[in-house]
Amino acid sequence: MKIISVLFLCFVLLPPVRSGAQKPDTLSASSTYITLRDAISMALDKNYDIRVAQVNLEEARTNNTIGNAGMLPDINATGGITGSIQNSANKFATGTTQNRQGASAFGLNGSVQLDWVLFDGMRMFINKHRLDEIAHTGDIALRQQIQGTVAGVVFAYAEVVRQKQKLVAIDTALALAQVRMDIARKQFEVGTSAKTDYLQAQVDYNASQSDYLQQEAALRNAKDTLLILLGKDQFADYDVQDSLALNQNLVFREKESWLNNNFDYQLALQDKKMSEYDLKLARGAQLPQLDLTAAYNYNRNQNDAGLSLYSKSYGPQAGLNLSIPLFEGLNLQRAKKIARQEIFRKDLLLERLSATLSGSYRSQWRNYRNALKTLQLEKENLGYAQENVMIQQARFRVGVSNTLELREAENSYVEAMTTLVEAAYAVKIAETSLLAIENKLVE
């Protein structure tokens, strides 16, 4: 009897992926085998969404300065020079006259001025805290994108493994059909069986070959999808693991233990904080504003015609300006009301998000628990189906069983292999989804 080699799934617990792991740079022709860890490292290194999130974070950190918050003064220097040549005729109040042809005039001025808001209703401090929160939001968004990328790679890699295992199942169907076809041919040649058994085996073998070609295309498509996430050449070929490590020991946790760690919820909280700062800014706009203005000026003028032929002045000057908002067309009251309404709206969105995340968690937990039970059942079924097909093959050899019974046993065996693959895939998807909600997918 022809020995059929079948790849079975092995299930062990992998530790969480660490974002600081060493990252392979290339997928060379000499390194056509990549593990799940390799795939995740490649994606973290090349993923465009992560790089965009990193740029956004750097921009937020660059903007987070006391100067951008309005705490520092503005200092400007100005200067100018003028000159002219004119013909002039002047008659003064004393009765004297002055006529000049080609009289020249020259002027020189310069100034250094300081403008500093000393008090603006605490808005400059509120702006600084707001910039701190914006930078923190950028950091959360980056970590969320990293986790989303890791989850996407796990899903895509698991799909490649699933399609690869389904190809193994079809290859097994080919081998079983080949064995049955060989037995039927020999029995037909010695006259112990009808030719129809041999023809049916040939038909089943050709059908499995067609299924194999289609499954090869499905596997290639799954590989291409993963390559896009990895940022690699779409014409590159590679192999993946025969199975995925499954965590079968996850424990259901109450919402209070993971909700505040969820990135989506953290970003929603940050969004609410922005609205709270908007309310504080609106309140601060109702308070007086005190500005300091200081300057050092220099002016020099020289004129060949006129009462003053030469003048020069220089020195410092300073002043305080107080501005008190008395009436703004009720716009400040309107701004405060809108800010309070926005905070209330963000509270409602937080409650809705909390309920949505809780529902998703419970749903994924049910999927995970059911998938684990199904996995154990399908492992048992695979053993039964394998034993049954071996018995039917032996019965078919001695003519006790017919081709339909053997064919049904073969189909049951291949179906059991495929169902086991699907069950393992379902466990991995549910497991990854649960870890992502709990914010435990990446450390």
C-alpha positions as CSV (number, residue, x, y, z in Angstrom):
1,M,0.0,0.0,0.0
2,K,1.3,3.4,-0.9
3,I,2.2,5.4,2.2
4,I,0.5,8.8,2.3
5,S,2.4,11.6,4.1
6,V,0.2,14.2,5.7
7,L,1.3,17.4,7.5
8,F,-0.5,17.7,10.8
9,L,-0.9,20.9,12.8
10,C,1.3,21.4,15.9
11,F,0.0,23.7,18.6
12,V,2.3,25.5,21.1
13,L,2.2,28.9,22.8
14,L,4.3,31.6,21.3
15,P,5.2,34.7,23.4
16,P,3.9,38.1,22.3
17,V,5.8,39.8,19.5
18,R,8.2,42.5,20.7
19,S,8.3,45.6,18.5
20,G,12.1,45.9,19.1
21,A,12.9,42.6,17.6
22,Q,15.6,42.4,14.9
23,K,14.1,42.9,11.4
24,P,15.2,41.1,8.3
25,D,15.8,43.6,5.5
26,T,15.3,41.5,2.4
27,L,13.5,38.4,1.1
28,S,16.3,37.1,-1.0
29,A,16.3,34.1,-3.4
30,S,18.4,32.1,-0.9
31,S,16.0,32.8,2.0
32,T,12.6,31.8,0.6
33,Y,11.3,30.5,4.0
34,I,9.8,33.1,6.4
35,T,8.3,32.5,9.7
36,L,5.5,34.5,11.2
37,R,8.0,36.5,13.3
38,D,10.0,37.3,10.2
39,A,6.8,38.5,8.4
40,I,5.9,40.8,11.3
41,S,9.4,42.2,11.5
42,M,9.4,43.0,7.8
43,A,6.0,44.6,8.0
44,L,7.0,46.8,10.9
45,D,10.1,47.9,9.0
46,K,8.4,48.7,5.7
47,N,4.7,49.4,6.4
48,Y,3.7,52.8,5.0
49,D,0.9,53.4,7.5
50,I,3.4,53.0,10.4
51,R,5.8,55.4,8.7
52,V,3.1,57.9,8.2
53,A,2.1,57.6,11.9
54,Q,5.7,58.1,12.9
55,V,5.9,61.3,10.9
56,N,2.6,62.5,12.5
57,L,4.1,61.8,15.9
58,E,7.3,63.7,15.1
59,E,5.2,66.7,13.9
60,A,3.2,66.7,17.1
61,R,6.4,66.6,19.2
62,T,7.9,69.4,17.1
63,N,4.8,71.6,17.7
64,N,4.9,70.9,21.4
65,T,6.8,74.0,22.6
66,I,6.2,76.8,25.0
67,G,6.7,79.2,22.1
68,N,3.9,77.6,20.1
69,A,1.7,77.8,23.2
70,G,2.2,81.6,23.3
71,M,4.4,81.8,26.4
72,L,7.4,83.5,24.7
73,P,7.6,87.1,23.4
74,D,7.9,88.3,19.8
75,I,11.0,90.4,19.1
76,N,11.3,92.1,15.8
77,A,14.0,94.5,14.4
78,T,13.1,97.1,11.7
79,G,15.2,99.7,10.0
80,G,15.2,102.1,7.1
81,I,17.0,104.7,5.2
82,T,15.7,107.5,3.0
83,G,17.1,110.2,0.8
84,S,15.9,112.9,-1.6
85,I,17.0,115.9,-3.6
86,Q,14.4,118.6,-4.1
87,N,14.0,122.2,-5.2
88,S,12.2,124.1,-2.4
89,A,10.7,127.5,-1.7
90,N,9.8,128.3,1.9
91,K,8.3,131.4,3.5
92,F,8.4,131.4,7.3
93,A,6.1,133.1,9.8
94,T,8.9,135.5,10.6
95,G,8.7,136.9,7.1
96,T,11.9,135.4,5.9
97,T,12.1,133.2,2.8
98,Q,14.3,130.3,1.9
99,N,14.8,129.1,-1.6
100,R,17.0,126.1,-2.3
101,Q,17.9,124.4,-5.6
102,G,18.9,120.7,-5.3
103,A,18.4,120.6,-1.6
104,S,19.2,117.1,-0.2
105,A,17.5,115.3,2.6
106,F,18.6,112.2,4.4
107,G,16.9,110.0,7.1
108,L,18.0,107.0,9.0
109,N,15.8,105.0,11.5
110,G,15.9,101.7,13.3
111,S,14.0,99.9,16.0
112,V,14.0,96.7,18.1
113,Q,10.5,95.9,19.5
114,L,9.3,93.4,22.0
115,D,5.7,92.3,22.3
116,W,4.9,89.9,25.1
117,V,1.5,88.6,26.4
118,L,1.9,88.6,30.2
119,F,-1.6,87.3,31.0
120,D,-4.3,86.0,28.6
121,G,-6.7,84.2,31.0
122,M,-4.3,81.2,31.4
123,R,-4.9,80.3,27.8
124,M,-1.2,79.9,27.1
125,F,-0.9,77.3,29.8
126,I,-4.0,75.6,28.5
127,N,-2.5,75.5,25.0
128,K,0.7,73.9,26.3
129,H,-1.3,71.2,28.1
130,R,-3.2,70.7,24.9
131,L,0.0,70.3,22.8
132,D,1.2,67.7,25.4
133,E,-2.0,65.8,24.8
134,I,-1.7,66.1,21.0
135,A,1.8,64.6,21.2
136,H,0.4,61.8,23.5
137,T,-2.4,61.1,21.0
138,G,0.2,60.8,18.3
139,D,2.1,58.2,20.4
140,I,-1.1,56.2,21.0
141,A,-2.0,56.4,17.3
142,L,1.5,55.0,16.3
143,R,1.2,52.1,18.8
144,Q,-2.3,51.4,17.5
145,Q,-1.0,51.3,13.9
146,I,1.8,49.0,14.9
147,Q,-0.7,46.6,16.6
148,G,-3.1,46.9,13.6
149,T,-0.2,46.0,11.3
150,V,0.8,43.0,13.4
151,A,-2.8,41.8,13.4
152,G,-3.1,42.2,9.7
153,V,0.1,40.3,9.1
154,V,-1.1,37.5,11.4
155,F,-4.4,37.2,9.6
156,A,-2.6,37.3,6.2
157,Y,0.0,34.8,7.2
158,A,-2.6,32.5,8.8
159,E,-4.5,32.6,5.4
160,V,-1.3,31.5,3.6
161,V,-0.9,28.6,6.0
162,R,-4.5,27.7,5.7
163,Q,-4.3,27.6,1.9
164,K,-1.1,25.6,2.1
165,Q,-2.7,23.0,4.3
166,K,-5.7,22.8,2.0
167,L,-3.3,22.1,-0.8
168,V,-1.9,19.3,1.3
169,A,-5.4,17.9,1.7
170,I,-6.0,17.9,-2.0
171,D,-2.6,16.3,-2.6
172,T,-3.7,13.6,-0.2
173,A,-6.9,13.2,-2.2
174,L,-4.7,12.8,-5.3
175,A,-2.6,10.1,-3.7
176,L,-5.7,8.2,-2.5
177,A,-7.2,8.3,-5.9
178,Q,-3.9,7.1,-7.4
179,V,-3.9,4.1,-5.0
180,R,-7.5,3.3,-5.8
181,M,-6.9,3.7,-9.5
182,D,-3.9,1.3,-9.4
183,I,-5.8,-1.3,-7.4
184,A,-8.8,-1.0,-9.8
185,R,-6.6,-1.3,-12.9
186,K,-4.9,-4.4,-11.6
187,Q,-8.2,-6.0,-10.6
188,F,-9.6,-5.2,-14.1
189,E,-6.6,-6.7,-15.8
190,V,-6.9,-9.9,-13.9
191,G,-10.7,-9.9,-14.5
192,T,-11.8,-9.7,-10.8
193,S,-13.4,-6.2,-11.2
194,A,-15.3,-4.3,-13.8
195,K,-13.7,-1.6,-15.8
196,T,-16.1,1.0,-14.4
197,D,-14.2,1.0,-11.1
198,Y,-11.0,1.8,-12.9
199,L,-12.7,4.5,-14.9
200,Q,-14.3,6.1,-11.8
201,A,-10.9,6.2,-10.1
202,Q,-9.5,7.9,-13.1
203,V,-12.3,10.5,-13.1
204,D,-11.7,11.2,-9.4
205,Y,-8.0,11.5,-9.9
206,N,-8.4,14.0,-12.7
207,A,-11.0,16.0,-10.6
208,S,-8.4,16.1,-7.8
209,Q,-5.8,17.4,-10.3
210,S,-8.2,20.2,-11.3
211,D,-8.8,21.0,-7.6
212,Y,-5.1,21.0,-7.0
213,L,-4.5,23.6,-9.8
214,Q,-7.2,25.9,-8.4
215,Q,-5.8,25.5,-4.9
216,E,-2.4,26.4,-6.1
217,A,-3.8,29.7,-7.5
218,A,-5.6,30.4,-4.2
219,L,-2.3,29.8,-2.3
220,R,-0.5,32.2,-4.7
221,N,-3.1,34.9,-4.2
222,A,-2.8,34.6,-0.4
223,K,1.0,34.9,-0.7
224,D,0.6,38.0,-2.8
225,T,-1.6,39.6,-0.3
226,L,0.9,39.0,2.4
227,L,3.7,40.3,0.2
228,I,1.8,43.6,-0.1
229,L,1.8,44.0,3.7
230,L,5.5,43.2,3.8
231,G,6.3,45.7,1.1
232,K,8.1,43.0,-1.0
233,D,8.3,42.2,-4.7
234,Q,5.1,40.6,-5.9
235,F,7.0,38.2,-8.1
236,A,9.0,36.8,-5.1
237,D,8.2,33.2,-4.1
238,Y,8.6,31.9,-0.6
239,D,7.4,29.2,1.8
240,V,5.7,29.5,5.2
241,Q,5.4,27.4,8.3
242,D,3.3,24.2,8.0
243,S,1.3,25.3,11.0
244,L,0.7,28.2,13.3
245,A,1.3,28.3,17.1
246,L,-2.1,28.6,18.9
247,N,-2.6,29.9,22.4
248,Q,-5.3,27.6,23.9
249,N,-5.0,29.1,27.4
250,L,-6.7,32.5,27.0
251,V,-8.9,33.5,29.9
252,F,-12.0,35.6,29.7
253,R,-11.5,39.0,31.3
254,E,-14.1,41.5,32.5
255,K,-14.3,44.8,30.6
256,E,-12.9,46.9,33.5
257,S,-9.6,45.0,33.3
258,W,-8.8,45.8,29.6
259,L,-11.0,48.7,28.4
260,N,-8.6,51.5,29.4
261,N,-5.8,49.6,27.7
262,N,-7.6,49.4,24.4
263,F,-6.1,51.8,21.8
264,D,-9.4,52.8,20.3
265,Y,-10.8,53.7,23.7
266,Q,-7.6,55.6,24.6
267,L,-7.9,57.7,21.4
268,A,-11.5,58.4,22.2
269,L,-10.5,59.6,25.7
270,Q,-7.9,61.9,24.1
271,D,-10.5,63.3,21.8
272,K,-12.7,64.1,24.8
273,K,-9.7,65.9,26.5
274,M,-9.3,68.1,23.4
275,S,-13.0,69.2,23.9
276,E,-12.3,69.9,27.6
277,Y,-9.4,72.1,26.7
278,D,-11.6,73.9,24.1
279,L,-14.0,74.8,27.0
280,K,-11.2,76.1,29.1
281,L,-9.9,78.2,26.2
282,A,-13.4,79.6,25.8
283,R,-13.6,80.5,29.5
284,G,-10.1,82.1,29.3
285,A,-11.2,84.4,26.5
286,Q,-13.6,86.1,28.9
287,L,-10.7,87.3,31.2
288,P,-8.6,90.4,30.7
289,Q,-5.4,90.3,28.6
290,L,-2.3,92.2,29.6
291,D,0.4,92.9,27.0
292,L,3.9,94.3,27.4
293,T,5.3,96.4,24.6
294,A,8.9,97.6,24.7
295,A,11.3,99.0,22.1
296,Y,14.5,100.7,21.5
297,N,14.3,103.3,18.7
298,Y,16.9,105.3,16.8
299,N,16.0,108.2,14.3
300,R,18.3,110.6,12.5
301,N,17.3,113.2,9.9
302,Q,19.3,115.7,8.0
303,N,17.8,118.4,5.6
304,D,19.4,121.2,3.7
305,A,16.1,123.1,3.6
306,G,13.5,123.8,6.3
307,L,13.4,124.9,9.9
308,S,15.3,121.9,11.2
309,L,18.5,121.1,9.4
310,Y,19.5,118.2,11.6
311,S,17.8,116.1,14.3
312,K,18.6,112.8,16.1
313,S,16.8,110.8,18.7
314,Y,17.3,107.4,20.3
315,G,16.4,105.5,23.4
316,P,14.1,102.9,25.0
317,Q,10.4,103.0,25.5
318,A,7.9,100.6,27.1
319,G,4.2,100.3,27.9
320,L,1.5,98.0,29.2
321,N,-1.8,97.4,27.4
322,L,-4.8,96.0,29.2
323,S,-7.7,94.6,27.2
324,I,-11.0,93.7,28.8
325,P,-13.7,91.9,26.7
326,L,-16.9,93.6,27.6
327,F,-19.2,92.5,24.8
328,E,-18.4,90.1,21.9
329,G,-21.9,89.8,20.4
330,L,-22.5,86.9,22.8
331,N,-20.0,84.8,20.8
332,L,-18.0,83.9,23.9
333,Q,-21.1,82.5,25.6
334,R,-21.9,80.6,22.4
335,A,-18.4,79.1,22.3
336,K,-18.6,77.9,25.9
337,K,-22.0,76.3,25.2
338,I,-20.8,74.6,22.1
339,A,-17.7,73.3,24.0
340,R,-19.9,71.8,26.7
341,Q,-22.2,70.2,24.2
342,E,-19.2,68.7,22.4
343,I,-17.9,67.2,25.7
344,F,-21.4,65.7,26.2
345,R,-21.3,64.3,22.7
346,K,-17.8,62.8,23.3
347,D,-19.2,61.1,26.5
348,L,-21.9,59.5,24.5
349,L,-19.4,58.3,21.9
350,L,-17.3,56.8,24.7
351,E,-20.2,54.9,26.1
352,R,-21.1,53.6,22.6
353,L,-17.5,52.6,22.0
354,S,-17.4,50.8,25.3
355,A,-20.5,48.9,24.5
356,T,-19.2,48.1,21.0
357,L,-15.8,46.8,22.2
358,S,-17.5,44.8,25.0
359,G,-19.8,43.2,22.4
360,S,-16.9,42.4,20.1
361,Y,-14.9,40.9,22.9
362,R,-17.7,38.6,24.0
363,S,-18.3,37.6,20.4
364,Q,-14.6,36.8,19.7
365,W,-14.5,34.9,23.0
366,R,-17.4,32.7,21.9
367,N,-15.7,32.2,18.6
368,Y,-12.5,31.3,20.3
369,R,-14.1,28.9,22.8
370,N,-16.2,27.2,20.1
371,A,-13.2,27.0,17.7
372,L,-11.1,25.2,20.5
373,K,-13.9,22.7,21.0
374,T,-14.2,22.1,17.2
375,L,-10.4,21.7,17.0
376,Q,-10.4,18.9,19.5
377,L,-13.3,17.2,17.8
378,E,-11.7,17.4,14.4
379,K,-8.5,16.0,15.7
380,E,-10.4,12.9,16.8
381,N,-12.4,12.8,13.5
382,L,-9.2,12.9,11.5
383,G,-7.9,9.8,13.3
384,Y,-11.1,7.9,12.8
385,A,-11.2,8.9,9.1
386,Q,-7.6,7.9,8.5
387,E,-8.2,4.5,10.1
388,N,-11.4,4.0,8.1
389,V,-9.8,4.8,4.7
390,M,-7.0,2.3,5.5
391,I,-9.6,-0.4,6.3
392,Q,-11.6,0.3,3.2
393,Q,-8.5,0.2,1.0
394,A,-7.7,-3.3,2.4
395,R,-11.3,-4.4,1.9
396,F,-11.2,-3.0,-1.7
397,R,-8.0,-5.0,-2.4
398,V,-9.6,-8.3,-1.6
399,G,-12.9,-7.4,-3.3
400,V,-15.0,-7.1,-0.1
401,S,-15.7,-3.4,-0.5
402,N,-16.7,-1.6,-3.7
403,T,-15.3,1.6,-5.2
404,L,-18.2,3.8,-3.9
405,E,-17.5,2.8,-0.3
406,L,-13.7,3.4,-0.7
407,R,-14.4,6.7,-2.5
408,E,-16.7,7.8,0.4
409,A,-14.0,6.9,2.9
410,E,-11.4,8.9,1.0
411,N,-13.7,11.9,0.8
412,S,-14.4,11.8,4.5
413,Y,-10.7,11.6,5.2
414,V,-9.9,14.6,3.0
415,E,-12.8,16.5,4.4
416,A,-11.6,15.8,7.9
417,M,-8.2,17.2,7.1
418,T,-9.7,20.4,5.6
419,T,-12.1,20.8,8.5
420,L,-9.2,20.5,11.0
421,V,-7.3,23.2,9.0
422,E,-10.3,25.5,9.1
423,A,-10.8,24.9,12.9
424,A,-7.1,25.8,13.6
425,Y,-7.5,28.9,11.4
426,A,-10.6,30.0,13.3
427,V,-8.7,29.6,16.7
428,K,-5.9,31.8,15.4
429,I,-8.2,34.5,14.1
430,A,-10.2,34.7,17.4
431,E,-7.1,34.5,19.5
432,T,-5.5,37.4,17.6
433,S,-8.7,39.5,17.8
434,L,-9.0,39.0,21.5
435,L,-5.3,40.0,22.1
436,A,-5.8,43.1,20.0
437,I,-8.8,44.2,21.9
438,E,-6.9,43.6,25.2
439,N,-3.9,45.5,23.8
440,K,-1.7,42.4,24.4
441,L,-0.8,41.6,20.8
442,V,2.4,43.7,20.9
443,E,4.7,44.4,23.8
